[in-house]
Amino acid sequence: MKYGDKIIKMEGVIVEVQDGAVAMDLKGRLGYLKVPMRMLITDYPLKVGQEIAFNMSFPEVVSEEVNEKYVSNLEIRNRKEGK
């Protein structure tokens, strides 16, 4: 990594609770994030409307090269889904 790590506290609101995943809208029009339930730390039953927070750094591209295996898997999945 070429740049120093700067941890940023991200906040949002839960907008969807499924059997295995939780979706949240991030505050500040930063988008939407859906994560597996196992990634959440909570002492409360999950409900739509609860506020969440997590620490995040900036994503950084680590290589100019494309990982052909991932691209191939995406193409196969898209063909199966009819995209």
N, CA, C and O atoms as a Maestro MAE file, in Angstrom:
{
 s_m_m2io_version
 :::
 2.0.0
}

f_m_ct {
 s_m_title
 :::
 protein
 m_atom[332] {
  # First column is atom index #
  i_m_mmod_type
  r_m_x_coord
  r_m_y_coord
  r_m_z_coord
  i_m_residue_number
  s_m_chain_name
  s_m_pdb_residue_name
  s_m_pdb_atom_name
  i_m_atomic_number
  :::
  1 25 0.834 -1.173 0.000 1 A "MET " " N  " 7
  2 3 0.000 0.000 0.000 1 A "MET " " CA " 6
  3 2 0.887 1.248 0.000 1 A "MET " " C  " 6
  4 15 1.817 1.373 0.797 1 A "MET " " O  " 8
  5 25 0.581 2.133 -0.887 2 A "LYS " " N  " 7
  6 3 1.416 3.320 -1.067 2 A "LYS " " CA " 6
  7 2 1.045 4.464 -0.134 2 A "LYS " " C  " 6
  8 15 1.860 5.351 0.120 2 A "LYS " " O  " 8
  9 25 -0.176 4.448 0.375 3 A "TYR " " N  " 7
  10 3 -0.655 5.562 1.177 3 A "TYR " " CA " 6
  11 2 -0.867 5.125 2.617 3 A "TYR " " C  " 6
  12 15 -1.171 3.963 2.886 3 A "TYR " " O  " 8
  13 25 -0.705 6.059 3.534 4 A "GLY " " N  " 7
  14 3 -0.955 5.761 4.934 4 A "GLY " " CA " 6
  15 2 -2.413 5.413 5.153 4 A "GLY " " C  " 6
  16 15 -3.296 5.955 4.488 4 A "GLY " " O  " 8
  17 25 -2.662 4.517 6.076 5 A "ASP " " N  " 7
  18 3 -4.025 4.087 6.347 5 A "ASP " " CA " 6
  19 2 -4.752 5.143 7.164 5 A "ASP " " C  " 6
  20 15 -4.254 5.592 8.197 5 A "ASP " " O  " 8
  21 25 -5.917 5.532 6.704 6 A "LYS " " N  " 7
  22 3 -6.733 6.495 7.429 6 A "LYS " " CA " 6
  23 2 -8.079 5.826 7.686 6 A "LYS " " C  " 6
  24 15 -8.877 5.650 6.766 6 A "LYS " " O  " 8
  25 25 -8.324 5.460 8.923 7 A "ILE " " N  " 7
  26 3 -9.561 4.783 9.288 7 A "ILE " " CA " 6
  27 2 -10.669 5.822 9.445 7 A "ILE " " C  " 6
  28 15 -10.492 6.840 10.115 7 A "ILE " " O  " 8
  29 25 -11.813 5.552 8.818 8 A "ILE " " N  " 7
  30 3 -12.942 6.462 8.841 8 A "ILE " " CA " 6
  31 2 -14.138 5.741 9.452 8 A "ILE " " C  " 6
  32 15 -14.427 4.601 9.088 8 A "ILE " " O  " 8
  33 25 -14.832 6.398 10.376 9 A "LYS " " N  " 7
  34 3 -16.035 5.815 10.954 9 A "LYS " " CA " 6
  35 2 -17.186 6.048 9.987 9 A "LYS " " C  " 6
  36 15 -17.535 7.190 9.686 9 A "LYS " " O  " 8
  37 25 -17.771 4.958 9.504 10 A "MET " " N  " 7
  38 3 -18.910 5.015 8.600 10 A "MET " " CA " 6
  39 2 -20.172 4.726 9.416 10 A "MET " " C  " 6
  40 15 -20.151 3.897 10.326 10 A "MET " " O  " 8
  41 25 -21.247 5.399 9.094 11 A "GLU " " N  " 7
  42 3 -22.511 5.177 9.784 11 A "GLU " " CA " 6
  43 2 -23.616 4.969 8.769 11 A "GLU " " C  " 6
  44 15 -23.531 5.427 7.630 11 A "GLU " " O  " 8
  45 25 -24.655 4.271 9.202 12 A "GLY " " N  " 7
  46 3 -25.779 4.013 8.316 12 A "GLY " " CA " 6
  47 2 -26.984 3.544 9.092 12 A "GLY " " C  " 6
  48 15 -26.997 3.545 10.323 12 A "GLY " " O  " 8
  49 25 -28.008 3.139 8.339 13 A "VAL " " N  " 7
  50 3 -29.263 2.673 8.906 13 A "VAL " " CA " 6
  51 2 -29.627 1.350 8.231 13 A "VAL " " C  " 6
  52 15 -29.542 1.222 7.009 13 A "VAL " " O  " 8
  53 25 -30.031 0.374 9.037 14 A "ILE " " N  " 7
  54 3 -30.440 -0.914 8.494 14 A "ILE " " CA " 6
  55 2 -31.738 -0.732 7.707 14 A "ILE " " C  " 6
  56 15 -32.709 -0.172 8.215 14 A "ILE " " O  " 8
  57 25 -31.743 -1.216 6.448 15 A "VAL " " N  " 7
  58 3 -32.928 -1.081 5.600 15 A "VAL " " CA " 6
  59 2 -33.537 -2.433 5.233 15 A "VAL " " C  " 6
  60 15 -34.643 -2.488 4.695 15 A "VAL " " O  " 8
  61 25 -32.821 -3.527 5.522 16 A "GLU " " N  " 7
  62 3 -33.337 -4.854 5.188 16 A "GLU " " CA " 6
  63 2 -32.648 -5.895 6.065 16 A "GLU " " C  " 6
  64 15 -31.428 -5.871 6.226 16 A "GLU " " O  " 8
  65 25 -33.427 -6.797 6.623 17 A "VAL " " N  " 7
  66 3 -32.881 -7.901 7.415 17 A "VAL " " CA " 6
  67 2 -33.394 -9.192 6.793 17 A "VAL " " C  " 6
  68 15 -34.602 -9.424 6.746 17 A "VAL " " O  " 8
  69 25 -32.472 -10.039 6.310 18 A "GLN " " N  " 7
  70 3 -32.824 -11.334 5.735 18 A "GLN " " CA " 6
  71 2 -32.287 -12.429 6.650 18 A "GLN " " C  " 6
  72 15 -31.660 -12.137 7.669 18 A "GLN " " O  " 8
  73 25 -32.530 -13.684 6.290 19 A "ASP " " N  " 7
  74 3 -32.051 -14.803 7.100 19 A "ASP " " CA " 6
  75 2 -30.527 -14.768 7.269 19 A "ASP " " C  " 6
  76 15 -30.019 -15.006 8.365 19 A "ASP " " O  " 8
  77 25 -29.808 -14.475 6.200 20 A "GLY " " N  " 7
  78 3 -28.357 -14.547 6.280 20 A "GLY " " CA " 6
  79 2 -27.631 -13.255 5.983 20 A "GLY " " C  " 6
  80 15 -26.403 -13.246 5.909 20 A "GLY " " O  " 8
  81 25 -28.363 -12.151 5.810 21 A "ALA " " N  " 7
  82 3 -27.713 -10.899 5.434 21 A "ALA " " CA " 6
  83 2 -28.458 -9.694 5.981 21 A "ALA " " C  " 6
  84 15 -29.647 -9.754 6.292 21 A "ALA " " O  " 8
  85 25 -27.721 -8.603 6.085 22 A "VAL " " N  " 7
  86 3 -28.290 -7.332 6.522 22 A "VAL " " CA " 6
  87 2 -27.866 -6.272 5.506 22 A "VAL " " C  " 6
  88 15 -26.698 -6.204 5.120 22 A "VAL " " O  " 8
  89 25 -28.821 -5.449 5.077 23 A "ALA " " N  " 7
  90 3 -28.533 -4.373 4.141 23 A "ALA " " CA " 6
  91 2 -28.669 -3.042 4.854 23 A "ALA " " C  " 6
  92 15 -29.537 -2.865 5.709 23 A "ALA " " O  " 8
  93 25 -27.804 -2.113 4.492 24 A "MET " " N  " 7
  94 3 -27.818 -0.804 5.135 24 A "MET " " CA " 6
  95 2 -27.586 0.299 4.122 24 A "MET " " C  " 6
  96 15 -26.831 0.130 3.165 24 A "MET " " O  " 8
  97 25 -28.240 1.426 4.338 25 A "ASP " " N  " 7
  98 3 -27.962 2.644 3.582 25 A "ASP " " CA " 6
  99 2 -26.954 3.440 4.385 25 A "ASP " " C  " 6
  100 15 -27.145 3.671 5.579 25 A "ASP " " O  " 8
  101 25 -25.885 3.859 3.735 26 A "LEU " " N  " 7
  102 3 -24.851 4.622 4.419 26 A "LEU " " CA " 6
  103 2 -25.226 6.095 4.432 26 A "LEU " " C  " 6
  104 15 -25.743 6.621 3.447 26 A "LEU " " O  " 8
  105 25 -24.967 6.747 5.538 27 A "LYS " " N  " 7
  106 3 -25.279 8.172 5.678 27 A "LYS " " CA " 6
  107 2 -24.371 8.987 4.763 27 A "LYS " " C  " 6
  108 15 -23.275 8.551 4.410 27 A "LYS " " O  " 8
  109 25 -24.832 10.154 4.392 28 A "GLY " " N  " 7
  110 3 -24.043 11.041 3.540 28 A "GLY " " CA " 6
  111 2 -24.092 10.649 2.081 28 A "GLY " " C  " 6
  112 15 -23.179 10.974 1.323 28 A "GLY " " O  " 8
  113 25 -25.141 9.958 1.673 29 A "ARG " " N  " 7
  114 3 -25.319 9.514 0.281 29 A "ARG " " CA " 6
  115 2 -24.125 8.704 -0.215 29 A "ARG " " C  " 6
  116 15 -23.743 8.810 -1.381 29 A "ARG " " O  " 8
  117 25 -23.530 7.890 0.671 30 A "LEU " " N  " 7
  118 3 -22.364 7.102 0.289 30 A "LEU " " CA " 6
  119 2 -22.721 5.736 -0.273 30 A "LEU " " C  " 6
  120 15 -21.836 4.969 -0.652 30 A "LEU " " O  " 8
  121 25 -24.007 5.427 -0.330 31 A "GLY " " N  " 7
  122 3 -24.392 4.195 -0.990 31 A "GLY " " CA " 6
  123 2 -25.093 3.205 -0.094 31 A "GLY " " C  " 6
  124 15 -25.659 3.546 0.945 31 A "GLY " " O  " 8
  125 25 -25.032 1.961 -0.539 32 A "TYR " " N  " 7
  126 3 -25.772 0.847 0.036 32 A "TYR " " CA " 6
  127 2 -24.783 -0.296 0.227 32 A "TYR " " C  " 6
  128 15 -23.933 -0.533 -0.631 32 A "TYR " " O  " 8
  129 25 -24.888 -0.991 1.328 33 A "LEU " " N  " 7
  130 3 -23.975 -2.096 1.615 33 A "LEU " " CA " 6
  131 2 -24.772 -3.259 2.177 33 A "LEU " " C  " 6
  132 15 -25.608 -3.081 3.062 33 A "LEU " " O  " 8
  133 25 -24.509 -4.449 1.658 34 A "LYS " " N  " 7
  134 3 -25.163 -5.655 2.145 34 A "LYS " " CA " 6
  135 2 -24.065 -6.607 2.611 34 A "LYS " " C  " 6
  136 15 -23.144 -6.924 1.858 34 A "LYS " " O  " 8
  137 25 -24.173 -7.058 3.859 35 A "VAL " " N  " 7
  138 3 -23.138 -7.915 4.429 35 A "VAL " " CA " 6
  139 2 -23.766 -9.179 5.026 35 A "VAL " " C  " 6
  140 15 -24.934 -9.174 5.416 35 A "VAL " " O  " 8
  141 25 -22.986 -10.257 5.093 36 A "PRO " " N  " 7
  142 3 -23.492 -11.462 5.750 36 A "PRO " " CA " 6
  143 2 -23.746 -11.197 7.234 36 A "PRO " " C  " 6
  144 15 -23.040 -10.409 7.863 36 A "PRO " " O  " 8
  145 25 -24.750 -11.856 7.777 37 A "MET " " N  " 7
  146 3 -25.128 -11.690 9.178 37 A "MET " " CA " 6
  147 2 -23.934 -11.964 10.105 37 A "MET " " C  " 6
  148 15 -23.793 -11.323 11.146 37 A "MET " " O  " 8
  149 25 -23.085 -12.911 9.723 38 A "ARG " " N  " 7
  150 3 -21.958 -13.288 10.581 38 A "ARG " " CA " 6
  151 2 -20.937 -12.163 10.759 38 A "ARG " " C  " 6
  152 15 -20.085 -12.248 11.643 38 A "ARG " " O  " 8
  153 25 -21.004 -11.125 9.948 39 A "MET " " N  " 7
  154 3 -20.060 -10.016 10.064 39 A "MET " " CA " 6
  155 2 -20.503 -8.961 11.076 39 A "MET " " C  " 6
  156 15 -19.735 -8.055 11.402 39 A "MET " " O  " 8
  157 25 -21.730 -9.070 11.572 40 A "LEU " " N  " 7
  158 3 -22.243 -8.056 12.498 40 A "LEU " " CA " 6
  159 2 -21.954 -8.420 13.945 40 A "LEU " " C  " 6
  160 15 -22.020 -9.586 14.334 40 A "LEU " " O  " 8
  161 25 -21.638 -7.419 14.720 41 A "ILE " " N  " 7
  162 3 -21.493 -7.568 16.164 41 A "ILE " " CA " 6
  163 2 -22.669 -6.825 16.781 41 A "ILE " " C  " 6
  164 15 -22.827 -5.622 16.573 41 A "ILE " " O  " 8
  165 25 -23.489 -7.536 17.535 42 A "THR " " N  " 7
  166 3 -24.652 -6.892 18.133 42 A "THR " " CA " 6
  167 2 -25.097 -7.627 19.391 42 A "THR " " C  " 6
  168 15 -24.932 -8.840 19.516 42 A "THR " " O  " 8
  169 25 -25.657 -6.869 20.306 43 A "ASP " " N  " 7
  170 3 -26.275 -7.433 21.507 43 A "ASP " " CA " 6
  171 2 -27.793 -7.337 21.405 43 A "ASP " " C  " 6
  172 15 -28.500 -7.691 22.349 43 A "ASP " " O  " 8
  173 25 -28.304 -6.858 20.256 44 A "TYR " " N  " 7
  174 3 -29.725 -6.606 20.104 44 A "TYR " " CA " 6
  175 2 -30.290 -7.403 18.934 44 A "TYR " " C  " 6
  176 15 -29.564 -7.726 17.994 44 A "TYR " " O  " 8
  177 25 -31.585 -7.722 18.987 45 A "PRO " " N  " 7
  178 3 -32.231 -8.297 17.802 45 A "PRO " " CA " 6
  179 2 -32.212 -7.248 16.684 45 A "PRO " " C  " 6
  180 15 -32.455 -6.068 16.937 45 A "PRO " " O  " 8
  181 25 -31.928 -7.668 15.469 46 A "LEU " " N  " 7
  182 3 -31.825 -6.717 14.363 46 A "LEU " " CA " 6
  183 2 -33.194 -6.316 13.840 46 A "LEU " " C  " 6
  184 15 -34.081 -7.149 13.655 46 A "LEU " " O  " 8
  185 25 -33.343 -4.995 13.603 47 A "LYS " " N  " 7
  186 3 -34.595 -4.448 13.099 47 A "LYS " " CA " 6
  187 2 -34.293 -3.365 12.070 47 A "LYS " " C  " 6
  188 15 -33.286 -2.664 12.170 47 A "LYS " " O  " 8
  189 25 -35.165 -3.238 11.092 48 A "VAL " " N  " 7
  190 3 -35.051 -2.153 10.117 48 A "VAL " " CA " 6
  191 2 -35.157 -0.828 10.864 48 A "VAL " " C  " 6
  192 15 -36.026 -0.654 11.718 48 A "VAL " " O  " 8
  193 25 -34.269 0.101 10.534 49 A "GLY " " N  " 7
  194 3 -34.269 1.421 11.158 49 A "GLY " " CA " 6
  195 2 -33.184 1.600 12.205 49 A "GLY " " C  " 6
  196 15 -32.900 2.732 12.597 49 A "GLY " " O  " 8
  197 25 -32.566 0.512 12.674 50 A "GLN " " N  " 7
  198 3 -31.484 0.654 13.662 50 A "GLN " " CA " 6
  199 2 -30.264 1.275 13.001 50 A "GLN " " C  " 6
  200 15 -29.970 1.010 11.835 50 A "GLN " " O  " 8
  201 25 -29.561 2.102 13.760 51 A "GLU " " N  " 7
  202 3 -28.336 2.716 13.255 51 A "GLU " " CA " 6
  203 2 -27.165 1.771 13.458 51 A "GLU " " C  " 6
  204 15 -27.105 1.028 14.438 51 A "GLU " " O  " 8
  205 25 -26.246 1.813 12.523 52 A "ILE " " N  " 7
  206 3 -25.046 0.982 12.581 52 A "ILE " " CA " 6
  207 2 -23.823 1.878 12.378 52 A "ILE " " C  " 6
  208 15 -23.934 2.998 11.879 52 A "ILE " " O  " 8
  209 25 -22.667 1.368 12.770 53 A "ALA " " N  " 7
  210 3 -21.407 2.087 12.537 53 A "ALA " " CA " 6
  211 2 -20.300 1.060 12.375 53 A "ALA " " C  " 6
  212 15 -20.346 -0.016 12.970 53 A "ALA " " O  " 8
  213 25 -19.309 1.399 11.570 54 A "PHE " " N  " 7
  214 3 -18.142 0.539 11.396 54 A "PHE " " CA " 6
  215 2 -16.975 1.386 10.918 54 A "PHE " " C  " 6
  216 15 -17.167 2.479 10.385 54 A "PHE " " O  " 8
  217 25 -15.788 0.887 11.109 55 A "ASN " " N  " 7
  218 3 -14.581 1.583 10.668 55 A "ASN " " CA " 6
  219 2 -14.150 1.037 9.318 55 A "ASN " " C  " 6
  220 15 -14.187 -0.170 9.079 55 A "ASN " " O  " 8
  221 25 -13.743 1.940 8.445 56 A "MET " " N  " 7
  222 3 -13.351 1.539 7.098 56 A "MET " " CA " 6
  223 2 -12.239 2.444 6.596 56 A "MET " " C  " 6
  224 15 -12.157 3.617 6.961 56 A "MET " " O  " 8
  225 25 -11.406 1.891 5.771 57 A "SER " " N  " 7
  226 3 -10.390 2.670 5.103 57 A "SER " " CA " 6
  227 2 -10.784 2.790 3.631 57 A "SER " " C  " 6
  228 15 -11.809 2.243 3.222 57 A "SER " " O  " 8
  229 25 -10.000 3.484 2.847 58 A "PHE " " N  " 7
  230 3 -10.286 3.619 1.432 58 A "PHE " " CA " 6
  231 2 -9.866 2.349 0.695 58 A "PHE " " C  " 6
  232 15 -8.771 1.838 0.930 58 A "PHE " " O  " 8
  233 25 -10.727 1.826 -0.205 59 A "PRO " " N  " 7
  234 3 -10.295 0.692 -1.031 59 A "PRO " " CA " 6
  235 2 -9.166 1.141 -1.960 59 A "PRO " " C  " 6
  236 15 -9.188 2.257 -2.480 59 A "PRO " " O  " 8
  237 25 -8.198 0.279 -2.161 60 A "GLU " " N  " 7
  238 3 -7.060 0.614 -3.012 60 A "GLU " " CA " 6
  239 2 -6.826 -0.508 -4.016 60 A "GLU " " C  " 6
  240 15 -6.770 -1.678 -3.640 60 A "GLU " " O  " 8
  241 25 -6.690 -0.155 -5.290 61 A "VAL " " N  " 7
  242 3 -6.359 -1.131 -6.320 61 A "VAL " " CA " 6
  243 2 -4.904 -1.539 -6.104 61 A "VAL " " C  " 6
  244 15 -4.021 -0.685 -6.030 61 A "VAL " " O  " 8
  245 25 -4.658 -2.839 -6.004 62 A "VAL " " N  " 7
  246 3 -3.315 -3.307 -5.648 62 A "VAL " " CA " 6
  247 2 -2.503 -3.799 -6.843 62 A "VAL " " C  " 6
  248 15 -1.305 -4.043 -6.705 62 A "VAL " " O  " 8
  249 25 -3.131 -3.950 -8.023 63 A "SER " " N  " 7
  250 3 -2.408 -4.441 -9.182 63 A "SER " " CA " 6
  251 2 -3.080 -3.943 -10.450 63 A "SER " " C  " 6
  252 15 -4.299 -3.778 -10.495 63 A "SER " " O  " 8
  253 25 -2.287 -3.708 -11.467 64 A "GLU " " N  " 7
  254 3 -2.831 -3.316 -12.765 64 A "GLU " " CA " 6
  255 2 -3.429 -4.522 -13.491 64 A "GLU " " C  " 6
  256 15 -4.304 -4.368 -14.343 64 A "GLU " " O  " 8
  257 25 -2.957 -5.711 -13.151 65 A "GLU " " N  " 7
  258 3 -3.380 -6.934 -13.818 65 A "GLU " " CA " 6
  259 2 -4.809 -7.326 -13.435 65 A "GLU " " C  " 6
  260 15 -5.237 -7.131 -12.298 65 A "GLU " " O  " 8
  261 25 -5.525 -7.873 -14.392 66 A "VAL " " N  " 7
  262 3 -6.879 -8.372 -14.176 66 A "VAL " " CA " 6
  263 2 -6.787 -9.840 -13.771 66 A "VAL " " C  " 6
  264 15 -6.012 -10.598 -14.353 66 A "VAL " " O  " 8
  265 25 -7.569 -10.238 -12.782 67 A "ASN " " N  " 7
  266 3 -7.623 -11.632 -12.372 67 A "ASN " " CA " 6
  267 2 -8.620 -12.341 -13.289 67 A "ASN " " C  " 6
  268 15 -9.831 -12.237 -13.092 67 A "ASN " " O  " 8
  269 25 -8.116 -13.050 -14.276 68 A "GLU " " N  " 7
  270 3 -8.956 -13.669 -15.298 68 A "GLU " " CA " 6
  271 2 -9.918 -14.705 -14.722 68 A "GLU " " C  " 6
  272 15 -11.005 -14.903 -15.265 68 A "GLU " " O  " 8
  273 25 -9.538 -15.359 -13.642 69 A "LYS " " N  " 7
  274 3 -10.420 -16.358 -13.025 69 A "LYS " " CA " 6
  275 2 -11.710 -15.697 -12.537 69 A "LYS " " C  " 6
  276 15 -12.801 -16.220 -12.762 69 A "LYS " " O  " 8
  277 25 -11.586 -14.553 -11.873 70 A "TYR " " N  " 7
  278 3 -12.769 -13.842 -11.385 70 A "TYR " " CA " 6
  279 2 -13.625 -13.334 -12.545 70 A "TYR " " C  " 6
  280 15 -14.851 -13.427 -12.501 70 A "TYR " " O  " 8
  281 25 -12.989 -12.807 -13.566 71 A "VAL " " N  " 7
  282 3 -13.729 -12.308 -14.725 71 A "VAL " " CA " 6
  283 2 -14.493 -13.454 -15.379 71 A "VAL " " C  " 6
  284 15 -15.660 -13.294 -15.738 71 A "VAL " " O  " 8
  285 25 -13.849 -14.603 -15.538 72 A "SER " " N  " 7
  286 3 -14.492 -15.775 -16.126 72 A "SER " " CA " 6
  287 2 -15.687 -16.218 -15.286 72 A "SER " " C  " 6
  288 15 -16.751 -16.512 -15.831 72 A "SER " " O  " 8
  289 25 -15.522 -16.269 -13.975 73 A "ASN " " N  " 7
  290 3 -16.626 -16.659 -13.092 73 A "ASN " " CA " 6
  291 2 -17.795 -15.688 -13.187 73 A "ASN " " C  " 6
  292 15 -18.950 -16.112 -13.180 73 A "ASN " " O  " 8
  293 25 -17.511 -14.388 -13.276 74 A "LEU " " N  " 7
  294 3 -18.570 -13.391 -13.418 74 A "LEU " " CA " 6
  295 2 -19.317 -13.566 -14.737 74 A "LEU " " C  " 6
  296 15 -20.543 -13.470 -14.776 74 A "LEU " " O  " 8
  297 25 -18.579 -13.823 -15.816 75 A "GLU " " N  " 7
  298 3 -19.207 -14.017 -17.120 75 A "GLU " " CA " 6
  299 2 -20.105 -15.251 -17.113 75 A "GLU " " C  " 6
  300 15 -21.206 -15.219 -17.662 75 A "GLU " " O  " 8
  301 25 -19.643 -16.331 -16.499 76 A "ILE " " N  " 7
  302 3 -20.445 -17.555 -16.408 76 A "ILE " " CA " 6
  303 2 -21.719 -17.290 -15.611 76 A "ILE " " C  " 6
  304 15 -22.805 -17.699 -16.021 76 A "ILE " " O  " 8
  305 25 -21.588 -16.603 -14.471 77 A "ARG " " N  " 7
  306 3 -22.765 -16.299 -13.654 77 A "ARG " " CA " 6
  307 2 -23.751 -15.412 -14.413 77 A "ARG " " C  " 6
  308 15 -24.960 -15.635 -14.363 77 A "ARG " " O  " 8
  309 25 -23.231 -14.410 -15.112 78 A "ASN " " N  " 7
  310 3 -24.113 -13.506 -15.868 78 A "ASN " " CA " 6
  311 2 -24.840 -14.238 -16.990 78 A "ASN " " C  " 6
  312 15 -26.008 -13.952 -17.256 78 A "ASN " " O  " 8
  313 25 -24.162 -15.184 -17.654 79 A "ARG " " N  " 7
  314 3 -24.818 -15.965 -18.711 79 A "ARG " " CA " 6
  315 2 -25.942 -16.818 -18.112 79 A "ARG " " C  " 6
  316 15 -27.018 -16.930 -18.700 79 A "ARG " " O  " 8
  317 25 -25.691 -17.418 -16.944 80 A "LYS " " N  " 7
  318 3 -26.715 -18.243 -16.305 80 A "LYS " " CA " 6
  319 2 -27.931 -17.420 -15.897 80 A "LYS " " C  " 6
  320 15 -29.065 -17.897 -15.953 80 A "LYS " " O  " 8
  321 25 -27.679 -16.169 -15.482 81 A "GLU " " N  " 7
  322 3 -28.768 -15.290 -15.051 81 A "GLU " " CA " 6
  323 2 -29.431 -14.578 -16.227 81 A "GLU " " C  " 6
  324 15 -30.433 -13.884 -16.051 81 A "GLU " " O  " 8
  325 25 -28.875 -14.747 -17.420 82 A "GLY " " N  " 7
  326 3 -29.472 -14.144 -18.614 82 A "GLY " " CA " 6
  327 2 -29.172 -12.686 -18.784 82 A "GLY " " C  " 6
  328 15 -29.944 -11.977 -19.428 82 A "GLY " " O  " 8
  329 25 -28.073 -12.203 -18.228 83 A "LYS " " N  " 7
  330 3 -27.721 -10.771 -18.359 83 A "LYS " " CA " 6
  331 2 -26.959 -10.522 -19.626 83 A "LYS " " C  " 6
  332 15 -26.580 -9.384 -19.905 83 A "LYS " " O  " 8
  :::
 }
 m_bond[331] {
  # First column is bond index #
  i_m_from
  i_m_to
  i_m_order
  :::
  1 1 2 1
  2 2 3 1
  3 3 4 2
  4 3 5 1
  5 5 6 1
  6 6 7 1
  7 7 8 2
  8 7 9 1
  9 9 10 1
  10 10 11 1
  11 11 12 2
  12 11 13 1
  13 13 14 1
  14 14 15 1
  15 15 16 2
  16 15 17 1
  17 17 18 1
  18 18 19 1
  19 19 20 2
  20 19 21 1
  21 21 22 1
  22 22 23 1
  23 23 24 2
  24 23 25 1
  25 25 26 1
  26 26 27 1
  27 27 28 2
  28 27 29 1
  29 29 30 1
  30 30 31 1
  31 31 32 2
  32 31 33 1
  33 33 34 1
  34 34 35 1
  35 35 36 2
  36 35 37 1
  37 37 38 1
  38 38 39 1
  39 39 40 2
  40 39 41 1
  41 41 42 1
  42 42 43 1
  43 43 44 2
  44 43 45 1
  45 45 46 1
  46 46 47 1
  47 47 48 2
  48 47 49 1
  49 49 50 1
  50 50 51 1
  51 51 52 2
  52 51 53 1
  53 53 54 1
  54 54 55 1
  55 55 56 2
  56 55 57 1
  57 57 58 1
  58 58 59 1
  59 59 60 2
  60 59 61 1
  61 61 62 1
  62 62 63 1
  63 63 64 2
  64 63 65 1
  65 65 66 1
  66 66 67 1
  67 67 68 2
  68 67 69 1
  69 69 70 1
  70 70 71 1
  71 71 72 2
  72 71 73 1
  73 73 74 1
  74 74 75 1
  75 75 76 2
  76 75 77 1
  77 77 78 1
  78 78 79 1
  79 79 80 2
  80 79 81 1
  81 81 82 1
  82 82 83 1
  83 83 84 2
  84 83 85 1
  85 85 86 1
  86 86 87 1
  87 87 88 2
  88 87 89 1
  89 89 90 1
  90 90 91 1
  91 91 92 2
  92 91 93 1
  93 93 94 1
  94 94 95 1
  95 95 96 2
  96 95 97 1
  97 97 98 1
  98 98 99 1
  99 99 100 2
  100 99 101 1
  101 101 102 1
  102 102 103 1
  103 103 104 2
  104 103 105 1
  105 105 106 1
  106 106 107 1
  107 107 108 2
  108 107 109 1
  109 109 110 1
  110 110 111 1
  111 111 112 2
  112 111 113 1
  113 113 114 1
  114 114 115 1
  115 115 116 2
  116 115 117 1
  117 117 118 1
  118 118 119 1
  119 119 120 2
  120 119 121 1
  121 121 122 1
  122 122 123 1
  123 123 124 2
  124 123 125 1
  125 125 126 1
  126 126 127 1
  127 127 128 2
  128 127 129 1
  129 129 130 1
  130 130 131 1
  131 131 132 2
  132 131 133 1
  133 133 134 1
  134 134 135 1
  135 135 136 2
  136 135 137 1
  137 137 138 1
  138 138 139 1
  139 139 140 2
  140 139 141 1
  141 141 142 1
  142 142 143 1
  143 143 144 2
  144 143 145 1
  145 145 146 1
  146 146 147 1
  147 147 148 2
  148 147 149 1
  149 149 150 1
  150 150 151 1
  151 151 152 2
  152 151 153 1
  153 153 154 1
  154 154 155 1
  155 155 156 2
  156 155 157 1
  157 157 158 1
  158 158 159 1
  159 159 160 2
  160 159 161 1
  161 161 162 1
  162 162 163 1
  163 163 164 2
  164 163 165 1
  165 165 166 1
  166 166 167 1
  167 167 168 2
  168 167 169 1
  169 169 170 1
  170 170 171 1
  171 171 172 2
  172 171 173 1
  173 173 174 1
  174 174 175 1
  175 175 176 2
  176 175 177 1
  177 177 178 1
  178 178 179 1
  179 179 180 2
  180 179 181 1
  181 181 182 1
  182 182 183 1
  183 183 184 2
  184 183 185 1
  185 185 186 1
  186 186 187 1
  187 187 188 2
  188 187 189 1
  189 189 190 1
  190 190 191 1
  191 191 192 2
  192 191 193 1
  193 193 194 1
  194 194 195 1
  195 195 196 2
  196 195 197 1
  197 197 198 1
  198 198 199 1
  199 199 200 2
  200 199 201 1
  201 201 202 1
  202 202 203 1
  203 203 204 2
  204 203 205 1
  205 205 206 1
  206 206 207 1
  207 207 208 2
  208 207 209 1
  209 209 210 1
  210 210 211 1
  211 211 212 2
  212 211 213 1
  213 213 214 1
  214 214 215 1
  215 215 216 2
  216 215 217 1
  217 217 218 1
  218 218 219 1
  219 219 220 2
  220 219 221 1
  221 221 222 1
  222 222 223 1
  223 223 224 2
  224 223 225 1
  225 225 226 1
  226 226 227 1
  227 227 228 2
  228 227 229 1
  229 229 230 1
  230 230 231 1
  231 231 232 2
  232 231 233 1
  233 233 234 1
  234 234 235 1
  235 235 236 2
  236 235 237 1
  237 237 238 1
  238 238 239 1
  239 239 240 2
  240 239 241 1
  241 241 242 1
  242 242 243 1
  243 243 244 2
  244 243 245 1
  245 245 246 1
  246 246 247 1
  247 247 248 2
  248 247 249 1
  249 249 250 1
  250 250 251 1
  251 251 252 2
  252 251 253 1
  253 253 254 1
  254 254 255 1
  255 255 256 2
  256 255 257 1
  257 257 258 1
  258 258 259 1
  259 259 260 2
  260 259 261 1
  261 261 262 1
  262 262 263 1
  263 263 264 2
  264 263 265 1
  265 265 266 1
  266 266 267 1
  267 267 268 2
  268 267 269 1
  269 269 270 1
  270 270 271 1
  271 271 272 2
  272 271 273 1
  273 273 274 1
  274 274 275 1
  275 275 276 2
  276 275 277 1
  277 277 278 1
  278 278 279 1
  279 279 280 2
  280 279 281 1
  281 281 282 1
  282 282 283 1
  283 283 284 2
  284 283 285 1
  285 285 286 1
  286 286 287 1
  287 287 288 2
  288 287 289 1
  289 289 290 1
  290 290 291 1
  291 291 292 2
  292 291 293 1
  293 293 294 1
  294 294 295 1
  295 295 296 2
  296 295 297 1
  297 297 298 1
  298 298 299 1
  299 299 300 2
  300 299 301 1
  301 301 302 1
  302 302 303 1
  303 303 304 2
  304 303 305 1
  305 305 306 1
  306 306 307 1
  307 307 308 2
  308 307 309 1
  309 309 310 1
  310 310 311 1
  311 311 312 2
  312 311 313 1
  313 313 314 1
  314 314 315 1
  315 315 316 2
  316 315 317 1
  317 317 318 1
  318 318 319 1
  319 319 320 2
  320 319 321 1
  321 321 322 1
  322 322 323 1
  323 323 324 2
  324 323 325 1
  325 325 326 1
  326 326 327 1
  327 327 328 2
  328 327 329 1
  329 329 330 1
  330 330 331 1
  331 331 332 2
  :::
 }
}
